Every structure is written in structure tokens, then in C-alpha cells.
Amino acid sequence: MNIILLGPPGAGKGTQSSLLVEQRGMRQLSTGDMLRAAVKAETPVGLEAKAVMERGELVSDAIVSALIDDELAAMSAETGAIFDGYPRTAAQAVSLDELLAKHGRKLDHVIELDVDEEALVDRVTGRFTCANCGEGYHDRHKQPEVAGACDKCGSTEFKRRKDDNEETVRTRMAEYRAKTAPILPHYEKSGIVRRVDGMAAIDDVTRAIAKVLDS
Ligand code: AMP
């Protein structure tokens, strides 16, 4: 199964993707994670993408589509793919169609996480993760049970994304509205778009997604 999770920053794409990976053995293809890894490793792609990402703007279509191509080439065709944060523009949607055909895959569902933008600013600006295991936390909504130590692995190192500040979040949302939301009609034609309430509790969102995937 191949699915796209679509929604503005903080909608829960990453959280729901991780759960699908755990529960269904699918593979999460997050261009944001790939780009952050490239920035950290200071690869040529990372060096080109760093400043663009810090401003909350979009990295070039050619770069992200090449990253997805490489990942699909390295995967077994039987492993399901969750596209998280890709495609984000009309050109990327066209590239994804081509890449899916090239790698013998077909898109099953496009799930749009429907969210309230103001609530997202609050979500995104307070979030941080365990630097060791990736468990997610929030300044106002989910502090570790023992202050300063990860509930899951006990690590005392935490990290925050550089682009999770209010100004950048607003740019990222504007990018979503202007360039990503308009790709929905591309998929609506094939009748594969489903909307899920992304403001519901995490478990409820997971259940709603499961309902779509099992339909
Ligand atoms: P994300 O982790 O999905 O929020 O992505 C973080 C940042 O990486 C975005 O604000 C963009 O700068 C860049 N990025 C991630 N995915 C894409 C994409 N598909 N197209 C262009 N830029 C992207």
C-alpha cells in the first residue's frame, strides 16, 4: 500500500507515520527528515537546503524528488510507503506519479489531516523530542514525567527543530496554503482523497486513518 499524508506543519503527519510504521510495517518517507539528515551530514544537498529550511521556504522540487527516487529504488516493492511531507507542489505531484510508475507502485490513499492553523502554531512552537529515541514532548501539553528525563529511554538530551519558531511556522503554513493545498484536486480526480480530523486526540486520528486504510 502507498499513501500520502497531507497537512500543514504540526498536523501530525510525523506522529501518525511513526505509528503506521510500528503497526503495519510500512516505511515512512519523510523528505523533511531526509533533508535534516543531509544538513547534519553537511552533504551538498544539505548545504544547499539549510538556509531555505531555516526560512521555512521550500527546497527545490528536483532535490526532493531525487531523494524519494533513491529511497524507492532501495526498497522492496512489497513494503508499503507513507509519503510524509512529499509531494508539496504540483511539480512534485507529477514527479511522484512518474516515480511510482517507475518503481511499480500505485497510490492507494491520500489522507488530508484537517486542522486549525492557530492551534498548530501553539503545537509546533512548543514541541521537542528526545535526542536519543525521538519520543515527542511539548512545553505546555506533554512534559516528561520526571523533569529532564525521557519517559521512554531515560535520556537527558532533548532537541528542538530550528524551524519550529513562530515566524518560520507562519511562513511554512503560508507555503502549505499557496503551494501544497492546491495539489489536492490532482488526486481528487481519482477519488482517493479522504479527510481526517487532525485536531482529535492522537489515538482517534490513528483509528480514523486505520478505517480509511482498511476500507
Ligand atoms: P517538514 O519536516 O516536512 O516540516 O519539512 C521541513 C522543511 O524541509 C520544510 O519547511 C522545507 O523547507 C523542507 N522540505 C521538506 N519536504 C519538502 C518538499 N517535499 N519540498 C520542498 N521542501 C521540503
py3Dmol code that shows the C-alpha trace and the ligand (Angstrom):
import py3Dmol

protein = """\
ATOM      1  CA  MET A   1       0.000   0.000   0.000  1.00  0.00           C
ATOM      2  CA  ASN A   2       1.199   3.506  -0.835  1.00  0.00           C
ATOM      3  CA  ILE A   3      -0.289   6.517   0.878  1.00  0.00           C
ATOM      4  CA  ILE A   4       0.297  10.246   1.140  1.00  0.00           C
ATOM      5  CA  LEU A   5      -0.247  12.059   4.426  1.00  0.00           C
ATOM      6  CA  LEU A   6      -1.023  15.667   3.667  1.00  0.00           C
ATOM      7  CA  GLY A   7      -1.395  18.568   6.082  1.00  0.00           C
ATOM      8  CA  PRO A   8       0.315  21.750   7.274  1.00  0.00           C
ATOM      9  CA  PRO A   9       3.265  21.694   9.715  1.00  0.00           C
ATOM     10  CA  GLY A  10       2.227  20.260  13.073  1.00  0.00           C
ATOM     11  CA  ALA A  11      -0.842  18.476  11.682  1.00  0.00           C
ATOM     12  CA  GLY A  12       0.502  15.156  12.993  1.00  0.00           C
ATOM     13  CA  LYS A  13       1.927  13.625   9.803  1.00  0.00           C
ATOM     14  CA  GLY A  14       5.131  12.516  11.525  1.00  0.00           C
ATOM     15  CA  THR A  15       3.352  11.130  14.597  1.00  0.00           C
ATOM     16  CA  GLN A  16       0.842   9.157  12.535  1.00  0.00           C
ATOM     17  CA  SER A  17       3.536   7.933  10.132  1.00  0.00           C
ATOM     18  CA  SER A  18       5.591   6.528  13.034  1.00  0.00           C
ATOM     19  CA  LEU A  19       2.516   4.693  14.315  1.00  0.00           C
ATOM     20  CA  LEU A  20       1.800   3.221  10.875  1.00  0.00           C
ATOM     21  CA  VAL A  21       5.420   2.078  10.665  1.00  0.00           C
ATOM     22  CA  GLU A  22       5.062   0.316  14.049  1.00  0.00           C
ATOM     23  CA  GLN A  23       1.630  -1.159  13.399  1.00  0.00           C
ATOM     24  CA  ARG A  24       1.793  -2.073   9.711  1.00  0.00           C
ATOM     25  CA  GLY A  25       5.458  -2.442   8.864  1.00  0.00           C
ATOM     26  CA  MET A  26       5.189   0.336   6.307  1.00  0.00           C
ATOM     27  CA  ARG A  27       8.097   2.653   5.577  1.00  0.00           C
ATOM     28  CA  GLN A  28       7.945   6.406   6.313  1.00  0.00           C
ATOM     29  CA  LEU A  29       9.432   8.533   3.557  1.00  0.00           C
ATOM     30  CA  SER A  30       9.769  11.978   5.098  1.00  0.00           C
ATOM     31  CA  THR A  31      11.607  14.443   2.871  1.00  0.00           C
ATOM     32  CA  GLY A  32      11.908  16.754   5.920  1.00  0.00           C
ATOM     33  CA  ASP A  33      13.777  14.030   7.872  1.00  0.00           C
ATOM     34  CA  MET A  34      15.955  13.234   4.837  1.00  0.00           C
ATOM     35  CA  LEU A  35      16.818  16.908   4.403  1.00  0.00           C
ATOM     36  CA  ARG A  36      17.589  17.386   8.113  1.00  0.00           C
ATOM     37  CA  ALA A  37      19.926  14.368   7.933  1.00  0.00           C
ATOM     38  CA  ALA A  38      21.614  15.894   4.861  1.00  0.00           C
ATOM     39  CA  VAL A  39      22.024  19.243   6.649  1.00  0.00           C
ATOM     40  CA  LYS A  40      23.555  17.490   9.670  1.00  0.00           C
ATOM     41  CA  ALA A  41      25.940  15.482   7.485  1.00  0.00           C
ATOM     42  CA  GLU A  42      26.811  18.645   5.514  1.00  0.00           C
ATOM     43  CA  THR A  43      26.301  16.879   2.166  1.00  0.00           C
ATOM     44  CA  PRO A  44      25.992  19.076  -0.971  1.00  0.00           C
ATOM     45  CA  VAL A  45      22.177  18.739  -0.746  1.00  0.00           C
ATOM     46  CA  GLY A  46      22.280  19.673   2.938  1.00  0.00           C
ATOM     47  CA  LEU A  47      24.437  22.719   2.289  1.00  0.00           C
ATOM     48  CA  GLU A  48      22.011  23.899  -0.392  1.00  0.00           C
ATOM     49  CA  ALA A  49      18.896  23.225   1.680  1.00  0.00           C
ATOM     50  CA  LYS A  50      19.964  24.575   5.090  1.00  0.00           C
ATOM     51  CA  ALA A  51      19.147  28.283   4.734  1.00  0.00           C
ATOM     52  CA  VAL A  52      15.945  27.613   2.759  1.00  0.00           C
ATOM     53  CA  MET A  53      14.688  25.328   5.526  1.00  0.00           C
ATOM     54  CA  GLU A  54      15.581  27.812   8.237  1.00  0.00           C
ATOM     55  CA  ARG A  55      13.436  30.393   6.479  1.00  0.00           C
ATOM     56  CA  GLY A  56      10.553  27.908   6.218  1.00  0.00           C
ATOM     57  CA  GLU A  57      10.548  28.032   2.424  1.00  0.00           C
ATOM     58  CA  LEU A  58      10.524  25.063   0.075  1.00  0.00           C
ATOM     59  CA  VAL A  59      13.630  23.279  -1.161  1.00  0.00           C
ATOM     60  CA  SER A  60      13.780  22.720  -4.934  1.00  0.00           C
ATOM     61  CA  ASP A  61      11.491  20.112  -6.479  1.00  0.00           C
ATOM     62  CA  ALA A  62      14.439  18.391  -8.182  1.00  0.00           C
ATOM     63  CA  ILE A  63      16.259  17.827  -4.880  1.00  0.00           C
ATOM     64  CA  VAL A  64      13.323  16.308  -3.004  1.00  0.00           C
ATOM     65  CA  SER A  65      12.134  14.163  -5.908  1.00  0.00           C
ATOM     66  CA  ALA A  66      15.671  12.742  -6.279  1.00  0.00           C
ATOM     67  CA  LEU A  67      15.660  11.855  -2.563  1.00  0.00           C
ATOM     68  CA  ILE A  68      12.356   9.995  -2.962  1.00  0.00           C
ATOM     69  CA  ASP A  69      13.593   8.225  -6.109  1.00  0.00           C
ATOM     70  CA  ASP A  70      16.668   6.942  -4.239  1.00  0.00           C
ATOM     71  CA  GLU A  71      14.583   5.703  -1.306  1.00  0.00           C
ATOM     72  CA  LEU A  72      12.068   3.892  -3.526  1.00  0.00           C
ATOM     73  CA  ALA A  73      14.896   2.309  -5.514  1.00  0.00           C
ATOM     74  CA  ALA A  74      16.338   0.897  -2.293  1.00  0.00           C
ATOM     75  CA  MET A  75      13.007  -0.529  -1.049  1.00  0.00           C
ATOM     76  CA  SER A  76      11.339  -3.828  -1.778  1.00  0.00           C
ATOM     77  CA  ALA A  77       8.170  -3.265  -3.837  1.00  0.00           C
ATOM     78  CA  GLU A  78       6.208  -5.224  -1.196  1.00  0.00           C
ATOM     79  CA  THR A  79       6.945  -2.698   1.541  1.00  0.00           C
ATOM     80  CA  GLY A  80       4.260  -0.048   1.792  1.00  0.00           C
ATOM     81  CA  ALA A  81       5.317   3.588   1.582  1.00  0.00           C
ATOM     82  CA  ILE A  82       3.973   6.533   3.578  1.00  0.00           C
ATOM     83  CA  PHE A  83       4.822   9.801   1.869  1.00  0.00           C
ATOM     84  CA  ASP A  84       5.153  12.350   4.672  1.00  0.00           C
ATOM     85  CA  GLY A  85       5.759  15.926   3.590  1.00  0.00           C
ATOM     86  CA  TYR A  86       6.027  14.978  -0.094  1.00  0.00           C
ATOM     87  CA  PRO A  87       4.654  15.975  -2.579  1.00  0.00           C
ATOM     88  CA  ARG A  88       4.403  19.634  -1.586  1.00  0.00           C
ATOM     89  CA  THR A  89       3.986  21.267  -5.017  1.00  0.00           C
ATOM     90  CA  ALA A  90       2.190  20.484  -8.279  1.00  0.00           C
ATOM     91  CA  ALA A  91       5.529  19.646  -9.925  1.00  0.00           C
ATOM     92  CA  GLN A  92       6.327  17.176  -7.122  1.00  0.00           C
ATOM     93  CA  ALA A  93       2.907  15.542  -7.534  1.00  0.00           C
ATOM     94  CA  VAL A  94       3.692  14.963 -11.218  1.00  0.00           C
ATOM     95  CA  SER A  95       7.141  13.590 -10.312  1.00  0.00           C
ATOM     96  CA  LEU A  96       5.609  11.270  -7.739  1.00  0.00           C
ATOM     97  CA  ASP A  97       3.253   9.824 -10.367  1.00  0.00           C
ATOM     98  CA  GLU A  98       6.285   9.133 -12.549  1.00  0.00           C
ATOM     99  CA  LEU A  99       8.325   7.681  -9.687  1.00  0.00           C
ATOM    100  CA  LEU A 100       5.511   5.387  -8.577  1.00  0.00           C
ATOM    101  CA  ALA A 101       5.158   4.051 -12.134  1.00  0.00           C
ATOM    102  CA  LYS A 102       8.940   3.656 -12.440  1.00  0.00           C
ATOM    103  CA  HIS A 103       9.112   1.623  -9.222  1.00  0.00           C
ATOM    104  CA  GLY A 104       5.993  -0.472  -9.945  1.00  0.00           C
ATOM    105  CA  ARG A 105       3.773   1.146  -7.322  1.00  0.00           C
ATOM    106  CA  LYS A 106       0.298   2.621  -7.238  1.00  0.00           C
ATOM    107  CA  LEU A 107      -1.139   5.240  -4.916  1.00  0.00           C
ATOM    108  CA  ASP A 108      -3.944   3.895  -2.716  1.00  0.00           C
ATOM    109  CA  HIS A 109      -4.950   6.815  -0.496  1.00  0.00           C
ATOM    110  CA  VAL A 110      -4.281  10.493   0.062  1.00  0.00           C
ATOM    111  CA  ILE A 111      -5.178  11.375   3.630  1.00  0.00           C
ATOM    112  CA  GLU A 112      -5.578  15.034   4.427  1.00  0.00           C
ATOM    113  CA  LEU A 113      -5.269  15.927   8.093  1.00  0.00           C
ATOM    114  CA  ASP A 114      -7.754  18.705   8.647  1.00  0.00           C
ATOM    115  CA  VAL A 115      -6.531  21.178  11.276  1.00  0.00           C
ATOM    116  CA  ASP A 116      -6.997  24.610  12.787  1.00  0.00           C
ATOM    117  CA  GLU A 117      -4.000  26.787  11.909  1.00  0.00           C
ATOM    118  CA  GLU A 118      -3.889  28.855  15.113  1.00  0.00           C
ATOM    119  CA  ALA A 119      -3.867  25.700  17.221  1.00  0.00           C
ATOM    120  CA  LEU A 120      -0.997  24.443  15.076  1.00  0.00           C
ATOM    121  CA  VAL A 121       1.169  27.435  15.894  1.00  0.00           C
ATOM    122  CA  ASP A 122       0.777  26.530  19.580  1.00  0.00           C
ATOM    123  CA  ARG A 123       1.530  22.856  18.849  1.00  0.00           C
ATOM    124  CA  VAL A 124       4.593  23.470  16.746  1.00  0.00           C
ATOM    125  CA  THR A 125       6.232  26.228  18.796  1.00  0.00           C
ATOM    126  CA  GLY A 126       6.261  24.093  21.968  1.00  0.00           C
ATOM    127  CA  ARG A 127       7.373  20.754  20.607  1.00  0.00           C
ATOM    128  CA  PHE A 128      10.656  18.995  21.304  1.00  0.00           C
ATOM    129  CA  THR A 129      11.910  15.437  21.060  1.00  0.00           C
ATOM    130  CA  CYS A 130      14.236  13.093  22.895  1.00  0.00           C
ATOM    131  CA  ALA A 131      17.605  13.325  21.130  1.00  0.00           C
ATOM    132  CA  ASN A 132      18.152   9.612  21.670  1.00  0.00           C
ATOM    133  CA  CYS A 133      14.874   7.809  20.863  1.00  0.00           C
ATOM    134  CA  GLY A 134      12.826  10.533  19.163  1.00  0.00           C
ATOM    135  CA  GLU A 135       9.901  10.435  21.633  1.00  0.00           C
ATOM    136  CA  GLY A 136       7.885  13.642  21.233  1.00  0.00           C
ATOM    137  CA  TYR A 137       7.167  16.154  24.040  1.00  0.00           C
ATOM    138  CA  HIS A 138       5.592  19.575  24.401  1.00  0.00           C
ATOM    139  CA  ASP A 139       6.331  22.542  26.701  1.00  0.00           C
ATOM    140  CA  ARG A 140       2.697  23.097  27.515  1.00  0.00           C
ATOM    141  CA  HIS A 141       0.942  19.799  26.766  1.00  0.00           C
ATOM    142  CA  LYS A 142       3.310  16.903  27.415  1.00  0.00           C
ATOM    143  CA  GLN A 143       6.304  17.374  29.681  1.00  0.00           C
ATOM    144  CA  PRO A 144       8.363  14.280  30.622  1.00  0.00           C
ATOM    145  CA  GLU A 145       7.018  12.636  33.819  1.00  0.00           C
ATOM    146  CA  VAL A 146      10.383  13.147  35.526  1.00  0.00           C
ATOM    147  CA  ALA A 147      11.626  16.615  34.607  1.00  0.00           C
ATOM    148  CA  GLY A 148      14.584  16.496  32.241  1.00  0.00           C
ATOM    149  CA  ALA A 149      14.495  12.729  31.535  1.00  0.00           C
ATOM    150  CA  CYS A 150      12.812  10.936  28.623  1.00  0.00           C
ATOM    151  CA  ASP A 151       9.874   8.737  29.724  1.00  0.00           C
ATOM    152  CA  LYS A 152      10.776   6.110  27.167  1.00  0.00           C
ATOM    153  CA  CYS A 153      14.560   5.747  27.312  1.00  0.00           C
ATOM    154  CA  GLY A 154      15.718   7.942  30.236  1.00  0.00           C
ATOM    155  CA  SER A 155      17.999  10.101  28.086  1.00  0.00           C
ATOM    156  CA  THR A 156      18.530  13.646  29.376  1.00  0.00           C
ATOM    157  CA  GLU A 157      19.261  15.076  25.942  1.00  0.00           C
ATOM    158  CA  PHE A 158      16.421  16.750  24.063  1.00  0.00           C
ATOM    159  CA  LYS A 159      16.292  18.655  20.799  1.00  0.00           C
ATOM    160  CA  ARG A 160      14.138  21.214  19.064  1.00  0.00           C
ATOM    161  CA  ARG A 161      13.850  21.884  15.360  1.00  0.00           C
ATOM    162  CA  LYS A 162      15.381  25.184  14.366  1.00  0.00           C
ATOM    163  CA  ASP A 163      12.377  25.965  12.146  1.00  0.00           C
ATOM    164  CA  ASP A 164       9.786  25.475  14.929  1.00  0.00           C
ATOM    165  CA  ASN A 165       9.665  29.184  15.876  1.00  0.00           C
ATOM    166  CA  GLU A 166       6.543  31.257  15.287  1.00  0.00           C
ATOM    167  CA  GLU A 167       7.848  33.338  12.376  1.00  0.00           C
ATOM    168  CA  THR A 168       9.086  30.305  10.424  1.00  0.00           C
ATOM    169  CA  VAL A 169       5.967  28.289  11.239  1.00  0.00           C
ATOM    170  CA  ARG A 170       3.824  31.052   9.740  1.00  0.00           C
ATOM    171  CA  THR A 171       5.948  31.006   6.561  1.00  0.00           C
ATOM    172  CA  ARG A 172       5.669  27.199   6.399  1.00  0.00           C
ATOM    173  CA  MET A 173       1.892  27.447   6.720  1.00  0.00           C
ATOM    174  CA  ALA A 174       1.714  30.091   4.015  1.00  0.00           C
ATOM    175  CA  GLU A 175       3.791  27.789   1.779  1.00  0.00           C
ATOM    176  CA  TYR A 176       1.349  24.964   2.518  1.00  0.00           C
ATOM    177  CA  ARG A 177      -1.664  27.090   1.670  1.00  0.00           C
ATOM    178  CA  ALA A 178      -0.140  28.540  -1.512  1.00  0.00           C
ATOM    179  CA  LYS A 179       1.655  25.512  -2.963  1.00  0.00           C
ATOM    180  CA  THR A 180       0.619  22.271  -1.278  1.00  0.00           C
ATOM    181  CA  ALA A 181      -3.137  22.513  -0.680  1.00  0.00           C
ATOM    182  CA  PRO A 182      -3.696  23.243  -4.419  1.00  0.00           C
ATOM    183  CA  ILE A 183      -2.381  19.767  -5.347  1.00  0.00           C
ATOM    184  CA  LEU A 184      -5.439  18.094  -3.774  1.00  0.00           C
ATOM    185  CA  PRO A 185      -7.554  18.351  -6.958  1.00  0.00           C
ATOM    186  CA  HIS A 186      -4.801  16.347  -8.719  1.00  0.00           C
ATOM    187  CA  TYR A 187      -5.797  13.398  -6.511  1.00  0.00           C
ATOM    188  CA  GLU A 188      -9.482  14.196  -6.079  1.00  0.00           C
ATOM    189  CA  LYS A 189      -9.951  13.270  -9.745  1.00  0.00           C
ATOM    190  CA  SER A 190      -9.072   9.664  -8.877  1.00  0.00           C
ATOM    191  CA  GLY A 191     -11.381   9.643  -5.840  1.00  0.00           C
ATOM    192  CA  ILE A 192      -8.617   8.664  -3.407  1.00  0.00           C
ATOM    193  CA  VAL A 193      -8.643  11.693  -1.069  1.00  0.00           C
ATOM    194  CA  ARG A 194     -10.015  11.226   2.455  1.00  0.00           C
ATOM    195  CA  ARG A 195     -10.190  13.917   5.128  1.00  0.00           C
ATOM    196  CA  VAL A 196      -9.459  13.061   8.741  1.00  0.00           C
ATOM    197  CA  ASP A 197      -9.941  15.393  11.716  1.00  0.00           C
ATOM    198  CA  GLY A 198      -6.357  16.180  12.721  1.00  0.00           C
ATOM    199  CA  MET A 199      -7.448  18.110  15.829  1.00  0.00           C
ATOM    200  CA  ALA A 200      -8.765  14.948  17.504  1.00  0.00           C
ATOM    201  CA  ALA A 201      -6.704  13.022  20.088  1.00  0.00           C
ATOM    202  CA  ILE A 202      -3.765  11.097  18.595  1.00  0.00           C
ATOM    203  CA  ASP A 203      -5.440   7.686  19.114  1.00  0.00           C
ATOM    204  CA  ASP A 204      -8.641   8.880  17.453  1.00  0.00           C
ATOM    205  CA  VAL A 205      -6.712  10.175  14.445  1.00  0.00           C
ATOM    206  CA  THR A 206      -4.910   6.812  14.236  1.00  0.00           C
ATOM    207  CA  ARG A 207      -8.256   4.992  14.318  1.00  0.00           C
ATOM    208  CA  ALA A 208      -9.705   7.245  11.619  1.00  0.00           C
ATOM    209  CA  ILE A 209      -6.677   6.598   9.400  1.00  0.00           C
ATOM    210  CA  ALA A 210      -6.920   2.843  10.019  1.00  0.00           C
ATOM    211  CA  LYS A 211     -10.553   2.965   8.916  1.00  0.00           C
ATOM    212  CA  VAL A 212      -9.526   4.556   5.618  1.00  0.00           C
ATOM    213  CA  LEU A 213      -6.674   2.083   5.032  1.00  0.00           C
ATOM    214  CA  ASP A 214      -8.859  -0.926   5.832  1.00  0.00           C
ATOM    215  CA  SER A 215     -11.805   0.264   3.744  1.00  0.00           C
TER     216      SER A 215
END
"""
ligand_1 = """\
23
AMP
P 8.935 19.004 7.356
O 9.784 18.208 8.288
O 8.128 18.154 6.438
O 8.116 20.047 8.070
O 9.956 19.817 6.417
C 10.857 20.761 6.953
C 11.366 21.659 5.849
O 12.075 20.884 4.873
C 10.309 22.392 5.051
O 9.896 23.602 5.687
C 11.034 22.653 3.733
O 11.974 23.699 3.862
C 11.820 21.358 3.557
N 11.041 20.321 2.838
C 10.611 19.121 3.329
N 9.939 18.425 2.406
C 9.920 19.210 1.289
C 9.346 19.054 -0.004
N 8.643 17.967 -0.346
N 9.535 20.069 -0.906
C 10.234 21.165 -0.592
N 10.784 21.386 0.620
C 10.638 20.418 1.554
"""
view = py3Dmol.view(width=600, height=400)
view.addModel(protein, "pdb")
view.setStyle({"model": 0}, {"cartoon": {"style": "trace"}})
view.addModel(ligand_1, "xyz")
view.setStyle({"model": 1}, {"stick": {}})
view.zoomTo()
view.show()
